[in-house]
Amino acid sequence: MPQKRKCHSAEFKAKVTLEAVKGLKTTSELAQLFQVHPTQISQ
């Protein structure tokens, strides 16, 4: 049985984006922290 895709809220996306823009952590660290793939952060 295939897994369902995660549907992230706009608030979650904004939080991840702000953390990425700050530049205090690497993309890999943010991906682990927010449990998303690094490619999703860079896009």
N, C-alpha and C positions, 0 to 999 in steps of 0.2 A: 504494500500500500504506500503510495507516495506521500511525502510530508507536505503539510500545508505551508504556504509562504507566510512569512511574518509580515504583518501590516503595521508599520511604524507611524505614530501620530506626528503631526506637524511640530508639536512641542519637543518630542524626542529628536527629530531631525534638526531642529534649531539648536538644541543643546549640544548635539554632536558637532554641528557646524561651528558654533562659537568656540568650542574646545579646540577644534582643528585650526581655526584662524589664530587663536592665541599663540600657538606654536610651542607650548611648554612641554608637550609630549609628542612622541613620534606617532606616525599613522598606525604602526603595529600595536603600540601601547593603547591607543584609543580604541582600536578594533577589539582588543581583548577586554578592555574596560566595559565597552558598550555591547559586546557580543555580536558584532557585525563583521563582515569581510572587509579587509583593508581597501579593496577596490571601491566599495560603496562609499567610503569616506572620501577618497580622492575624486570621485565623480561629483 
